[in-house]
Amino acid sequence: MLDNRTLGLPSASSALGLYTFKLSADRFHKTVEHNRRPCYWVMLMTLAMLVGCRTSSLQPGERGAEVTAVTSSGHFGNLVTREGPPAIVVFLQPGCGHCGRLKKNLPSIAAQYPDNVRFLTVNTDNQSALSAQYEIRAVPTLLLLHRSEEFDRLVGNRPSILLHRRIRAFLKKTAPGR
């Protein structure tokens, strides 16, 4: 029987912390320790780990986007304009665990996209007017804005694969010339 150690591959259980995989000659077995995610996500993440999928939309030598914290409504208005580039705005709250995890992963997500896209974070406690303007009912909420208008909305902490898929679709539809 072949397993990850025999093949010289990293253990999927150490990478994901939830699942243990064993490869046999005729089928792919999985032992589920905790059933927290659907199995297709686990298989997709494992294949991406083994194959080394490239999720970045950057060309070699191109610099990635940075995350900017919004300090006031005026600052937000200057960053999100009708003529400006598309903006990805994340509404967060300081004491929220899901918000903390998303905020920690946001720089690595932003670094995979061109710098003509703005990634912004808004503290809902300090910027209640912006939260009311965009009708934020739960945190974290990710808004995809184009020309100051909402294009798409994601509520809750989502897997990064889903975030990348939605952001790529957003950037494809808001590309210059559309």
C-alpha positions in Angstrom: 0.0 0.0 0.0 1.2 3.5 -0.9 0.9 6.3 1.6 2.1 9.9 1.8 5.3 9.0 3.6 6.2 6.3 1.0 5.6 8.8 -1.8 7.6 11.5 0.0 4.6 13.8 0.1 3.5 16.0 3.1 0.8 14.5 5.2 -2.6 15.9 4.3 -3.6 15.6 8.0 -0.8 17.9 9.0 -1.6 20.4 6.3 -5.4 20.4 6.9 -5.5 19.3 10.5 -8.8 17.5 9.9 -8.3 14.6 7.5 -6.0 11.7 6.9 -5.6 10.3 3.5 -4.2 7.0 2.3 -3.4 6.2 -1.3 -3.9 2.6 -2.4 -3.3 1.0 -5.8 -6.9 1.0 -6.8 -8.7 3.7 -4.9 -8.5 6.8 -2.8 -9.4 6.2 0.9 -10.2 8.9 3.4 -10.6 8.6 7.1 -12.6 11.5 8.5 -11.6 12.6 12.0 -14.0 15.5 12.2 -16.6 16.1 9.5 -16.4 19.9 9.4 -16.0 20.5 5.7 -17.6 18.8 2.7 -15.4 16.1 1.3 -15.1 17.6 -2.2 -13.4 20.7 -0.6 -10.9 18.4 1.1 -10.1 16.5 -2.1 -9.7 19.8 -4.0 -7.4 21.3 -1.4 -5.4 18.0 -1.3 -5.0 18.0 -5.1 -4.0 21.6 -5.0 -1.4 20.9 -2.4 0.0 17.8 -4.2 0.0 19.5 -7.7 1.0 22.9 -6.5 -1.8 24.9 -8.1 -1.1 28.6 -8.9 -4.0 30.8 -7.7 -2.3 34.1 -8.3 -3.4 36.2 -11.2 -0.1 38.2 -11.3 2.4 38.1 -14.0 6.1 37.5 -13.1 7.6 40.7 -11.7 4.2 42.3 -11.1 3.6 43.7 -7.6 0.5 42.6 -5.6 -2.2 44.7 -4.0 -1.9 45.9 -0.4 -4.6 46.1 2.3 -5.6 49.6 3.5 -7.4 50.3 6.8 -10.2 52.9 6.4 -10.0 55.6 9.1 -13.0 57.7 8.3 -15.9 58.1 5.9 -14.0 60.8 4.0 -11.0 58.5 3.7 -13.3 55.8 2.3 -14.8 58.2 -0.2 -11.4 59.1 -1.5 -10.4 55.5 -1.9 -13.7 54.3 -3.5 -14.6 56.7 -6.3 -16.6 56.4 -9.5 -13.5 56.7 -11.6 -11.2 54.7 -9.4 -10.2 51.0 -9.6 -12.4 48.2 -8.3 -12.4 47.9 -4.5 -12.8 44.8 -2.3 -14.0 46.1 1.1 -14.0 43.8 4.2 -16.2 44.9 7.1 -14.7 43.6 10.4 -15.2 43.8 14.1 -12.3 43.6 16.6 -13.7 40.9 18.9 -14.9 38.6 16.2 -13.0 35.3 15.8 -14.0 34.8 12.1 -13.0 38.4 11.4 -9.6 37.9 13.0 -8.9 34.9 10.8 -10.0 36.7 7.6 -8.0 39.8 8.5 -4.9 37.6 9.1 -5.3 35.9 5.6 -6.3 39.1 3.7 -2.7 40.3 3.0 -1.8 37.0 1.4 -5.0 37.0 -0.6 -4.5 40.6 -1.7 -0.8 39.9 -2.7 -2.1 37.6 -5.4 -3.9 40.3 -7.3 -2.7 43.3 -9.3 -2.1 46.6 -7.5 -4.8 48.3 -9.5 -7.4 46.6 -7.2 -8.0 48.2 -3.8 -8.3 46.0 -0.7 -9.8 47.9 2.2 -10.8 46.9 5.8 -13.5 48.8 7.7 -13.9 48.5 11.5 -17.7 48.4 12.0 -17.4 49.7 15.6 -15.5 52.9 14.5 -17.3 53.4 11.1 -21.0 52.8 11.9 -22.1 55.2 9.3 -20.4 53.2 6.5 -21.9 50.0 8.0 -25.3 51.5 7.9 -24.8 52.9 4.4 -23.9 49.4 3.0 -26.5 47.6 5.3 -23.9 45.4 7.1 -25.9 43.0 9.3 -23.2 40.4 10.0 -19.4 40.3 10.2 -17.2 39.6 8.4 -18.8 40.9 5.2 -16.8 41.3 2.0 -18.2 43.7 -0.6 -17.0 43.9 -4.1 -17.5 47.5 -5.3 -17.1 48.8 -8.8 -17.6 52.5 -9.6 -18.9 53.0 -6.0 -21.7 50.4 -6.5 -22.0 47.0 -5.0 -21.2 44.2 -7.4 -21.3 41.3 -5.1 -21.4 40.4 -1.3 -20.0 37.6 0.7 -21.1 37.2 4.3 -19.1 35.1 6.8 -15.6 33.6 6.7 -15.4 31.6 3.5 -12.7 29.2 2.2 -10.0 31.0 0.3 -10.7 29.0 -2.8 -14.2 30.4 -2.9 -12.9 33.9 -2.2 -10.4 33.6 -5.1 -13.1 32.3 -7.4 -15.5 35.2 -6.6 -12.8 37.9 -6.8 -11.5 36.6 -10.2 -15.1 36.6 -11.6 -15.5 40.2 -10.2 -12.2 41.4 -11.8 -13.1 39.7 -15.1 -16.4 41.5 -15.3 -15.0 44.9 -14.2 -11.9 44.8 -16.5 -11.2 48.0 -18.4 -13.2 48.2 -21.6 -16.4 46.7 -20.1 
